[in-house]
Amino acid sequence: MYLYSYVCFRWFCEPAFEKLRGTEEACVNSRLYSEKAYVLSRGFIRRALEFPPEGLEKEIKYHYYEQGKLDKVIQDTEELIKESEKRSSTVVVDLVPGWEDKAIPKLTPGAVLPLRRTLAKLQGLQGLWEARDVDMKE
């Protein structure tokens, strides 16, 4: 049930949620909840790349490095930060044009700070992978 409520309503299933459904307050809470999940998921990717869980090293390397998923994560994160900073307002419900279909259409300034640090670490890990690739080809 929890997963269903997250997918459908983008924030958590609380008894008081019914009275907030369809209100601006619910929309703001939903966006903030999704924003926090987005930032934490990027931190999870960083952690999994730095310290892969035992037995999943090959799968993580294949998925993020060999399949290019890390490139996409970095690119999407950079775009989101850039667009969010262009429209740096405290109103959470504003959308970045073209991002209406995204789960995270805009970040608050408070989310940009930790996400920028995580992004720098992900870029560093990508750089190490690319340097290793170059060394292997020589």
C-alpha positions as a printed NumPy array, in Angstrom:
array([[  0.   ,   0.   ,   0.   ],
       [  2.824,   2.416,   0.807],
       [  4.417,   2.   ,  -2.613],
       [  1.036,   2.548,  -4.28 ],
       [  0.487,   5.78 ,  -2.372],
       [  3.971,   7.032,  -3.241],
       [  3.527,   6.351,  -6.938],
       [  0.055,   7.86 ,  -7.123],
       [  0.328,  10.755,  -4.712],
       [  4.094,  11.312,  -4.498],
       [  4.181,  11.668,  -0.79 ],
       [  3.28 ,   9.492,   2.118],
       [  0.086,   7.824,   3.155],
       [ -1.073,   9.466,   6.352],
       [ -4.536,   9.342,   7.924],
       [ -4.887,  13.122,   7.526],
       [ -4.034,  13.038,   3.827],
       [ -7.643,  12.708,   2.656],
       [ -8.596,  16.179,   3.829],
       [ -5.562,  17.669,   2.04 ],
       [ -6.074,  15.869,  -1.266],
       [ -6.323,  18.342,  -4.137],
       [ -5.197,  21.338,  -2.071],
       [ -2.16 ,  23.515,  -2.722],
       [ -0.7  ,  22.364,   0.596],
       [ -0.846,  18.744,  -0.588],
       [  0.868,  19.716,  -3.835],
       [  3.661,  21.501,  -1.942],
       [  4.12 ,  18.563,   0.449],
       [  4.177,  16.142,  -2.461],
       [  6.815,  18.136,  -4.317],
       [  8.998,  18.508,  -1.219],
       [  8.718,  14.797,  -0.483],
       [  9.661,  13.917,  -4.075],
       [ 12.508,  16.426,  -3.997],
       [ 13.94 ,  14.825,  -0.868],
       [ 13.617,  11.365,  -2.421],
       [ 15.442,  12.606,  -5.547],
       [ 18.338,  14.067,  -3.553],
       [ 18.615,  10.928,  -1.419],
       [ 18.532,   8.666,  -4.49 ],
       [ 21.526,  10.506,  -5.964],
       [ 23.312,   9.998,  -2.648],
       [ 22.474,   6.298,  -2.834],
       [ 24.006,   6.071,  -6.316],
       [ 27.173,   7.777,  -5.066],
       [ 27.387,   5.448,  -2.087],
       [ 26.768,   2.343,  -4.22 ],
       [ 29.541,   3.373,  -6.61 ],
       [ 32.003,   4.185,  -3.826],
       [ 31.213,   1.11 ,  -1.732],
       [ 29.335,  -1.444,  -3.849],
       [ 27.399,  -4.012,  -1.848],
       [ 29.216,  -7.315,  -1.716],
       [ 28.153,  -9.537,  -4.584],
       [ 26.741,  -6.682,  -6.678],
       [ 30.002,  -5.073,  -7.778],
       [ 29.774,  -6.337, -11.369],
       [ 26.113,  -5.368, -11.756],
       [ 26.656,  -1.85 , -10.44 ],
       [ 29.709,  -1.342, -12.641],
       [ 27.818,  -2.651, -15.667],
       [ 24.68 ,  -0.602, -15.05 ],
       [ 26.204,   2.756, -14.158],
       [ 29.493,   2.761, -16.056],
       [ 29.255,   0.376, -18.986],
       [ 25.626,   1.132, -19.843],
       [ 26.175,   4.877, -19.393],
       [ 23.511,   5.359, -16.722],
       [ 25.879,   7.457, -14.617],
       [ 26.271,   9.871, -17.545],
       [ 22.488,  10.238, -17.7  ],
       [ 22.199,  10.732, -13.933],
       [ 24.866,  13.453, -14.063],
       [ 23.334,  15.153, -17.098],
       [ 19.796,  15.15 , -15.656],
       [ 21.05 ,  16.438, -12.306],
       [ 23.049,  19.242, -13.912],
       [ 20.052,  20.324, -15.992],
       [ 17.724,  20.283, -13.008],
       [ 20.11 ,  22.351, -10.876],
       [ 20.663,  24.848, -13.689],
       [ 16.954,  25.281, -14.39 ],
       [ 16.111,  25.485, -10.697],
       [ 18.691,  28.215, -10.122],
       [ 17.417,  30.191, -13.112],
       [ 14.007,  30.224, -11.497],
       [ 15.184,  30.616,  -7.916],
       [ 11.977,  31.533,  -6.21 ],
       [ 10.629,  30.207,  -2.961],
       [  7.423,  29.058,  -4.618],
       [  7.671,  25.293,  -4.863],
       [  4.683,  24.776,  -7.112],
       [  6.14 ,  26.705, -10.08 ],
       [  7.215,  24.435, -12.897],
       [ 10.269,  24.697, -15.08 ],
       [  9.014,  24.893, -18.695],
       [  9.327,  21.516, -20.39 ],
       [  9.598,  19.649, -17.093],
       [  5.877,  19.187, -16.494],
       [  6.172,  15.438, -17.016],
       [  9.148,  15.061, -14.665],
       [  8.739,  13.805, -11.119],
       [ 10.946,  16.656,  -9.922],
       [ 10.136,  19.761, -11.956],
       [ 12.149,  22.166,  -9.795],
       [ 14.354,  22.151,  -6.716],
       [ 14.225,  24.456,  -3.742],
       [ 17.48 ,  26.269,  -2.887],
       [ 17.843,  24.042,   0.182],
       [ 17.936,  20.928,  -1.993],
       [ 20.379,  22.362,  -4.512],
       [ 23.204,  22.596,  -1.944],
       [ 23.479,  18.902,  -0.975],
       [ 22.683,  17.837,  -4.526],
       [ 25.548,  19.962,  -5.864],
       [ 27.978,  18.237,  -3.462],
       [ 26.707,  14.813,  -4.49 ],
       [ 26.937,  15.792,  -8.159],
       [ 30.587,  16.8  ,  -7.731],
       [ 31.359,  13.388,  -6.227],
       [ 29.499,  11.588,  -9.028],
       [ 31.456,  13.597, -11.606],
       [ 34.669,  12.65 ,  -9.827],
       [ 33.747,   8.968,  -9.916],
       [ 32.894,   9.283, -13.621],
       [ 36.267,  10.943, -14.228],
       [ 38.079,   8.106, -12.46 ],
       [ 36.216,   5.557, -14.59 ],
       [ 37.05 ,   7.384, -17.811],
       [ 40.714,   7.717, -16.799],
       [ 40.818,   3.995, -16.061],
       [ 39.294,   3.319, -19.465],
       [ 41.966,   5.432, -21.182],
       [ 44.747,   3.637, -19.282],
       [ 43.398,   0.237, -20.331],
       [ 43.329,   1.219, -24.02 ],
       [ 46.979,   2.331, -24.006]])
